[in-house]
């Protein structure tokens, strides 16, 4: 349960830092920031699925 909550917290942090980087940086750093925001969103969704739907990835 702690690992799943850690995934959600890291995902939210990645969304925030990625959005900040995407809107304040120039050059390739803004694209990297946008990609990090997307990765953070996916990590947050996976963490929420792991908590709310037990056995979702178990098959």
PyMOL commands that set and color helices and strands:
alter all, ss='L'
color gray80, all
select helices_A, chain A and resi 2-24+28-52
alter helices_A, ss='H'
color red, helices_A
deselect
rebuild
show_as cartoon
